[in-house]
Amino acid sequence: MSTAEAEETADLLTRAREGLERYLEVHVDDDGVLTFSHNDVPCVVQASMLADGLAVLSMTCVIAWDLPDEEAIAAAVARRAGEGLFGTLGVSRSEKGVDVTLRYAFPARGMEPAPLGTLMMLVVSTASQLRVELPGLG
């Protein structure tokens, strides 16, 4: 990554932090990644350059982890995934059980902190709502 790209992604994360801090307490990791929690849903925001001139923010919210691998959870996630949420809802399986995440990536070049924070809170609010609605989570 060039110096200019590194500066752009750092600036993007700064604006994302400023936007989110209107609503939440945000922590900045040593590498600039943003972490926060909303209603017991931990989230992370990262910035990257996907291509020349294409700066992207990506958010991951972990709705639940280490759940029993039950059909009801997978069915509920599949049903909600088709309802046009902000982001991609997914289930991953591990030896400890099932994890449910919501991921959202979007080009954010030129966005000011206030609308950026509003957009990200739409994603975070969706994740928090899902945590309450999915079977075995609420």
Secondary structure as GFF3:
##gff-version 3
##sequence-region A 1 138
A	DSSP	alpha_helix	3	20	.	.	.	ID=ss1
A	DSSP	beta_strand	27	28	.	.	.	ID=ss2
A	DSSP	beta_strand	34	38	.	.	.	ID=ss3
A	DSSP	beta_strand	41	51	.	.	.	ID=ss4
A	DSSP	beta_strand	54	67	.	.	.	ID=ss5
A	DSSP	alpha_helix	71	81	.	.	.	ID=ss6
A	DSSP	beta_strand	88	94	.	.	.	ID=ss7
A	DSSP	beta_strand	97	107	.	.	.	ID=ss8
A	DSSP	alpha_helix	113	133	.	.	.	ID=ss9
###
